């Protein structure tokens, strides 16, 4: 069992508190997303978590009930085959994880239950997940050390002129698995996919990307626009952009490093140094009470207009955020961007990723994962921020 009964009970109470802030009169919530239910029960099964405001929450499991009982310290787990077996009253307002439930699946559920209104519980879930426990931080720190060692030590040992993006990605993926990476990179957005991350040589990192991030990628194929490309080969004096996730026990860290075979042009090195300074400035502000929107506004102060022309990204691929929360999803609440005005709390974890595209060359920049603390952000993915020349 990954999480104790006490921790699971605390998570459930935090969720109820957050939902009460949203609606003081809420009565019932139903969660169906497997990752949301893993967070509250400690087991990743096909099921439905029924949470009444008063009374006992029950995790109904379709498959596998036996595995759920073996893995989970959640106190109330029961098998079911049909939604009709759920002990749930219709009527009133139902809160559910609307961002995650397919409409057809929800319609099968409402064959047996009708409600006056259905409202989203997603914000309350996201805010509950945002502050990490000691057990979660331990998993993420283990993850961050794997991340650091592979990107800062292993990649420089295998990088060579003439290799393809996919060759590098395959070597890195194998090494990460050997060191304890748990193979998946989970994203929170609707319809988004990410296989480990991005391996891009030169201008490949400026190509159009369907994923909402500052780095581009040509990818394996139009049907799989991710990971890297078989035909793009590494040239000297060209930036190598590696932006990948790592996963231990379901929890992610996020990290980007820039490499080169031979020295990069001075303008690229200058822009990279600006990105590092911006990351460090933002990280210093990751303290309880600071707001993500304020950090976003302040982190570009004093930066030249020339730099900001292709920041954060390139062309139409630029994004309007500096960083994002991270945990069971690689992209979660809160976001360091305009509009996020709720104060940070101690032990929130965020990835900070200032990056700058350079026409005709590629992408420079940095990303690391930080824990919010009274002293500012604490990096758990290392401190090797400079371009790594091999």
Secondary structure, DSSP 8 states (H G I E B T S, - for coil): --S-HHHHHHHHHHHHHHHHHH-TT--EEEE--HHHHHHHHS---EEEEEEESSS--EEEEEE-HHHHHHH---S-EEE-SSGGGS----SSEEEE-TTTS-HHHHHHHTTT---SEEEE-HHHHHHHHHB--HHHHHHHHHHHHHHHHIIIIIHHHH--TT-BHHHHHHHHHHHHHHHT--S-----STT---SSEEEEEGGGGGS--SSSSS-----SBTTB--B--SS-B--TT--EEEEEEEEETTEEEEEEEEEESS---HHHHHHHHHHHHHHHHHHHT--TT-BHHHHHHHTTTT--HHHHTTBTBSGGG--S-SEEE-SSSSSEEEEESTT--SB--TTBEEEE--EEEETTTEEEE-BEEEE--TTS-EESS-S--S-EE-
